[in-house]
């Protein structure tokens, strides 16, 4: 396994984490319907539980929820808030990375739908990907990438 450009060295494990499994990254939003339509209509992610009326919705990969939306106004009423736990409400505080079969085609579709473009597809040879970046309606950064073809040594 090649070292990651970020970490410098990989960490291989042969067993699941005894602490936790990655599950349901959640975006808090102050405009639930606008965000739901962005992910469902513009990005065409498959919807699961919930709809554009909120306060909660899931987007699926296979049978697994991999992204959720939650109305920030509802979250402010949650028990965690009453107990003093922080509830993030600042827009644009998250970066999401999505894999595409063809980032150039994905970019063109999103451009035609009027999605906010940060930059068009570019090659990032250190990572072995071609990536474009866009913003969702709450200003979260979304990277959409395609793995670059493997080069012969």
N, C-alpha and C positions, 0 to 999 in steps of 0.2 A: 504494500500500500504506500503510495507516494505521500510525502508530507503535505499538509494543507498550507497554502500561502498565508493563512491567518495564524494557525496554531504553531506551526513549525514542526510538529511531530504528531503522528496519529496515535490514538489510543485504541487498541483493539480489545474487545471484550467478547467473550463467548457465552455470556449469560445476561439476562435482563437486569436492569437496575433494581437493587433491593429497595430503593427509595421511592421511585415513581416512574410512570410511563407518560410520555407526551400525549396529551389529550385535549382536544377542543380549544385551540387558541381563540380568545374572545376579543372582539372589538366592541368597545363601548361607543355609542354614537348619540348625538343629540338630534339627528335627523334620520330616524330608523327607515322610513319608507325610501328615501333617496339612496341610502346605503344598500338596502335590500335590492332595489332595482339595478344598482350598479353591478353588484356581484351576480345577480340572477340574469339580468338582461344584457348588460354590456360584456361581462366576462363569460357569461353562459355557464356558470357553475351550476351543478345539479343541486336542487334544493331538497331538503329533508323536512324536518319538523319546523313549523312556523311559516309565516307569510309576511307580506309587506306591511301588515298592521302591527306586528310586534307583540309583545316587547322582546321576544326571543325568536331566533331562527338559526337553522343549521344548514350548512352546505356540505355536500358529501363527496367522498372519493370511495367508490365501491359501496360497501355497506357502513362505512365508518365516517363519522362526523369529523371533518378536519378544519373547519372554520365556523365560528359562531358569531352572531351579532346580538347585542343586548342594548336595550334602550337605557341610556345613562340616567334618565330621570327615574326609571324604575329601580335602578341599582342604588340610587341615593336613598331609597326607602328600605334597602336590604338590612338585615341584622348586622352585617359586618360594619356598616356605616355607623350604626348606633353604638357599637363597641369600640369605635375609634380606628378601625382598620381603614387604610386609604382606599378610595375608589377612584381610579384614574378616569378623568374626564377630558383631559387635554387632547384635542384632535392632532393627528399627524405624529403620534408617539410610537408608531409601530411600522416595521418593514415586513412585508410578506413576500415570499418567493414562490413562484409557480413555474412548473415545468411545462413546456409546450413541444409538440412535435415539430412545429415550424414557427420560430419566433418572428420571422419576417412577415409571414401571413397573419399571425396574431396581431402584430403591430399595425398592419394595414387595416384590419378589421376594427381595432380599437380607435385608430385615427379617424376612420370614416364615421364611427359612432360618437365622435366628439369628446372622447376621453382625454383628460389632461395628460399630455406627453411631457416627460422629463427629458428623455433623450431616445432617439431611434436605436434600432439594433446595432450593436458594436461587438467586435470580437474581443474577448478577454482571454488571451492565450495562456496566461498564468493559471487560470481556472479551468481552461479547456471548454469554455462555453461562448455562446453568442447571446447577448442579453439586451433587452430594452427595459426602460423604467417608465412607469406611469404613476399617477396619483388617483386615489379614490376620492369620493366627495368629501371625506373628512380629512383629506390631505395626507393619508398614510401612503408611504412609498411601496410600490409593488414592482418587484423585479420579475420579468418573464424571460425564461432562458430556454435554449436548446443546447444540448451537448454538442461540441464541435467534433467533426469526424476525427478519429484517431489517425495520427500521422505515423508513417513507418520511420523507425530510427535511422 
